[in-house]
């Protein structure tokens, strides 16, 4: 594989990590704001936040596997 291909895989993996971090950060921020507005719904909000975070992590892991398969 050429150096340019390795650079592409590295950039792809980096973008996956940045995207997952931004996504989970936005989810956490929105969930904390929602809990602050409605403390009695904290359990449901927290459960949904964890489910969505797990889905984002799954997509990020899948994208990383695809990036490394390109090597």
C-alpha positions as CSV (number, residue, x, y, z in Angstrom):
1,X,0.0,0.0,0.0
2,X,1.2,3.4,-0.8
3,X,2.0,6.2,1.7
4,X,-1.0,8.1,0.4
5,X,-3.3,5.2,1.2
6,X,-2.0,4.9,4.7
7,X,-2.5,8.7,5.1
8,X,-6.1,8.3,3.9
9,X,-6.8,5.5,6.4
10,X,-5.2,7.5,9.2
11,X,-7.3,10.6,8.3
12,X,-10.5,8.4,8.1
13,X,-9.8,6.9,11.6
14,X,-9.2,10.4,13.0
15,X,-12.4,11.8,11.5
16,X,-14.3,8.8,13.0
17,X,-12.9,9.6,16.4
18,X,-13.7,13.3,16.2
19,X,-17.2,12.6,14.9
20,X,-18.0,10.2,17.7
21,X,-16.6,12.6,20.3
22,X,-18.7,15.5,19.0
23,X,-21.8,13.3,18.8
24,X,-21.5,12.0,22.4
25,X,-20.6,15.5,23.6
26,X,-23.8,16.9,22.1
27,X,-25.9,14.1,23.5
28,X,-24.4,14.6,27.0
29,X,-24.9,18.4,26.8
30,X,-28.5,18.1,25.7
31,X,-29.3,15.4,28.3
32,X,-27.9,17.5,31.1
33,X,-29.9,20.5,29.9
34,X,-33.0,18.4,29.8
35,X,-32.5,17.0,33.2
36,X,-31.9,20.5,34.5
37,X,-35.2,21.6,33.1
38,X,-37.2,18.5,34.2
39,X,-35.4,16.8,37.1
40,X,-38.3,14.3,37.6
41,X,-37.7,12.8,34.1
42,X,-34.0,12.2,34.8
43,X,-34.3,8.4,34.7
44,X,-35.9,8.3,31.3
45,X,-33.5,10.9,29.8
46,X,-30.4,9.1,31.2
47,X,-31.6,5.8,29.8
48,X,-32.2,7.3,26.3
49,X,-28.8,9.1,26.5
50,X,-27.0,5.8,27.2
51,X,-28.8,4.0,24.4
52,X,-28.0,6.7,21.8
53,X,-24.3,6.9,23.0
54,X,-24.0,3.2,22.6
55,X,-25.4,3.4,19.0
56,X,-22.9,6.2,18.2
57,X,-20.1,4.1,19.6
58,X,-21.2,1.1,17.5
59,X,-21.2,3.2,14.3
60,X,-17.8,4.6,15.2
61,X,-16.4,1.1,15.8
62,X,-17.8,-0.1,12.5
63,X,-16.3,2.9,10.7
64,X,-12.9,2.2,12.3
65,X,-13.0,-1.4,11.3
66,X,-13.7,-0.4,7.7
67,X,-10.8,2.1,7.8
68,X,-8.4,-0.6,9.0
69,X,-9.7,-3.1,6.5
70,X,-8.6,-0.6,3.8
71,X,-5.1,-1.2,4.9
